[in-house]
Amino acid sequence: MKLKMLCIAAMLAGSVANAQDVKCEKSKYGADDQIGALNTITEAKRLEAVKLVKRGKAIRMGIETNSKTPAFPPRTFTMTILTPGQVGGATLGETKTTYNDDIVSGWLGIGSQIDGLGHIGIDNVYYNCVKAQDFVQADGLKKYGIETLPAIATRAVILDMVALTGKDPVPEGTAFNRKEIDAAMQRQNVNIGKGDVVLFHTGWTKLIGKDDKRYGSVEPGLGVEGARYLASLEVALVGADTWGVEVLPFEDPNKLFLVHQILIAQHGIMLLENVVSEEAIKDGVYEGLFTLGVHRMTGAVQGIINPVLMY
């Protein structure tokens, strides 16, 4: 709620300030481009990433999604299990078949998720300078729907900001800009390359179920300069084990979700939220083969995900 109040209080001033900081840019991949920075993941890049698998270990990077998963207001999630047509324990046919089905009611922007290119705009103008009126409809996006995303397989680089700062979790309001990103790379002896997925490990998901109010209202995360730096490196995706990836409170309270605008709307770099890398960090692993097959729900803005990291 704290963040919601902050957003409302600064909305008018923020919309003007943001427009001065970020403007739409035409995609270098053409007028029909719908996948943005994912174009940087080439066949050669995938082959290089496969070579990072040394132990044969695969880990899940998604958190569980349920009715208690903290989410940005007013997002909710519920599930109902049914046994259709089997009233009173009835069975089907000679085989006495029984079955269960499930109904989900909720938002796709909850838990571990990917923010698509239709999620964030700048004054109703989105990636590749496409206007909202030309693709946003109530029954689904007519462009930038999640179904357009390809199978993703590339190198992931995990930046351990807990180790860098010596604090677990990293305190809210801690911004990761070029200085911090370079320091983390140097400490871990890794580099970020074109087509990589960059993931920040902050320890923030430890708060889920323990201090949901703090978890969902503030966070450490990527700063404005850091976002522009990663964009200059031509990364494919940026993510973190936080609900919003970017630092909160914002570096400038009048510039709301400017990091989202820079990455998604300006550079076509989609965001991965609530992506946990704790197991890899415990194993002393800072890079690996990142894979993600996003659901193909036509016209969806976002998607609940469970990425897999192999190393």
N, C-alpha and C positions, 0 to 999 in steps of 0.2 A: 504494500500500500504506500510505503514511503516513496518508492520510485514512481508510482502512479501520480502521486501528488506533485512530485518534482516535475514530471512531464507536463502536467496540466498547467502548472504555474509558469513554466518557461516556454510554452508552445508558440505563442505569437512571436516573441523575440527570437526564439530558436529557428523558426522557419525562415526568417529573413536572413539571419546570420549564416545558416547552413547554405543558403542559395549563393552567398558570396564566397563560400569556401570550396564548394564542389559544383561542377557543372557536368552535364551529360557529355559523353564522348562517343562517337561512332565506333563500332567494333571493327577492329582490323581484320576480323574474319568474315566480314560481309554483312549485308543488310538482313540476311536470313539467319544469322547466327542466333542460336538459342541455348548454347551451353557455355558461352563465355570462356573463362580461363581453363576449363576442362579441355579445350583444344590444345593446350600445351602438353597433354599426356599422349605421347606418341608411342608407336610400337617399340621403338628403340628404348624409350623410357621404361616401358613395362619389362622389357627383357633385362635391363639393368637392375630393376627393382627385385626381380625374381632371384637374382644372385645374392641378395641380402639374406635369404633364408638359409641359415646354417644349422640350426637345431631341430627344425621341423615343428616348432611350437606355434600354436595358434591361440590367440586370446580374443575374447569378446571385449568390445570397447563401449558398448551401450549399457545404460542403466535400465532398471526395470520401469515399465510404464504402468501405472495403476491410478486409482482414485486418490491416492495419497501423494503422488508425485508433485512436488512444488512446480507451479507454472505461473507465467506472467499473467496477471488478471486481464480478462475474465476467463481465461482458458480452463477447461475442466475435462475430465475423462471418466467414463463409467463403462462397466461391462455387465451384460446379463447373459446367463447360460440358460438355454432352453432345451427341452426334449420334445420336439414337435410331433404331434400326432400319437403320442405314447402315453396317453392319460391312464392313470391307474397302473402303470408298470407294464402296459401292453407291449408285445414284441411283434416283429414283422416276419411273416412267412415261416416256413418249416425250419429255417436256420435260426429263428428267434433273435433276429438282429435288433439291437438297440443302438441309439446314437444320440450325441449331443451337438448342439449348434450354439453359436455365440453372436450376440449383437453388441456392437460398440457404439457408444455415443460420446463424441469428444472432438477435440481439436487436434490437428496434426502437428501443431507447434507445441508439443509437450514432451518432456523427457529428452532422450537423445534424439536429435533432429538435424535435418539439413534445411537451411534457408535457401529457397530457390530464387531465381532472378526476378520473379514477380512479387517478391515479398517486400522489398524496400525501394522506395523511389525518392526523388527530389522534387517536391512541389508537383506531384502527380506525373512526373516524367521518370521512366525507368531505364534499365540497361539498354544501350544502343539507341538512346534518345526516343524510345517508344512511349507514346502517351497512354495513360491509363485508360482513357476513353476508347482506345483502339483494341484493347485486349482483355480488360477486366470485366467479367460478367458473373452474375450471381451463381450460375450453374457450372462455373469452372473457367479458368483462364484460357483464352484462345491462343495464347503464346506464353512460352516459358513455363508451361505445366511440367510437373515432376516427371511425367511419362516420357519427356524428351531426353532425359539424362541417359548417357551411355553407361555401360558397365565400367566401373572405376577400379583400376589397379595401377598403383604407382608407388613411389618411395614416400614413406612418411618420416619426418624428422620431429622428434619429441624434445621440446625444450623444458628442462627441469627447473622451473622458477622457484620451487621450494628449496632446492639445493643452493641455487644462486643467492637467494635472499636469507636463507637460514631460518625461515619461518614456515610453519605448517599448521594451518593453511596460510598462504600468502595473504596479508591483510587487504581488506577492501580499500579501494582507492589507489592501489599500487599500479602504476601505468608501465607497460612494457613498450618502450620505444627503441630506437636504433641502438642506443648505448646498452640497454639491457639485453636485447636480442643478440648483439655481437658478443657480449660478455658470456652469455649462455653457450653460444656456439664455440667460443674459444675454450671455455671450461670443459666442454664435452668433446672437443676435437671433432666437430662436425661442421659441414657447410650446408647452406640451403641453396638448392638449384632450381632451375626452371622445371615446372611440372610437378614439384614436390607438394605434399600435404604437410603443413606446419601445425603442430599441436602443442599447446601450452599446458604443462602440468602444474597446477596450483594447489592441489589438495582441497579445493573448495567443496567437492561433492561429499566430503566427510560431514558436512553440516546437515545434509538431508536427513530428516527424521529426528534431528537433535536441536536444530535452530533454523527451522524453515523460514521464519520471518527475516532473519539476517541473510540467509542464503539467497532469497528471492528479491531482495531490495537493493543490495550492493554487491560488489565483487572486484577482485583484481582483474586486470585484463589489458588488452591491446590499446595503446594510445594512438592518437591521430598521426604523429610522425612515424610510429611503428607500422601503422597500416600502409602508409605511403611507401615505406621502405620495403615491406613484403611485396607490395604490388610491383615495385621496380625490379624485384628479383623474379617476377613472372611465376609466382607460385600458383598451383592449381586450386587449392582449398586452404582455408585457415580454420582451426578449431581450438577448443579448450574444454576443460572439465568444469566449466561454468555455464550458467544458463544463457548468457548473452555475449560471451567472447570479449567484448570491449569493457574497458575500465568504467566502474561506477563507484562513487559519483563521477560524472563526466569531468574531464579536465577543464572544460569551460561550461558552466551550467546553462549557458544560453545556446549551446550547440548540441542538440539532442541526437543521439545515435549517428554521429558524424562518421565514426569508424565503419558502421554498417553501410552508410552511403558511399564512402570512398571505395570499399571493397566490392560490394554487390552492384550498386547502381553505376558506378564509374568504371570499374575494372572487370566486372563479371566474375568476381571471386566469391563463390558461395561459402557460407559459414556452416560449421559443424559445432553444435552446442551440446553440452553435457556428454562429451566424449572422454571417457576415462582411460588413462594410460598408466595407472598406478602399478599394475602387475608388471608391465614392461620396465618401469623405473626400478622396481624391486629386483628385477633380473639384471639390472645394469645395462639395459638396451635403450639406445637413443634413436635408432633407425630400423626400418623394416619394410616389408611388403604390405601395403595398405590396400584392402579390397572393400568394395561397397557396391551392392546391387540395390539401388533404390526402388521401392515399389512403383509400379506403373499405373497409378491412379490418375486417370485423365483429368487434366485441368487443375490439379492440386498445387497449392502454393508452396507447401512444405512437406516433409515426410519424416515419420518416426523411423529411426534407423538403428542398426546394430552392426557397426563396422567390425571388420576382423583384421587383426595385425598378425603377420607371420614373421618369425625370425629364427 
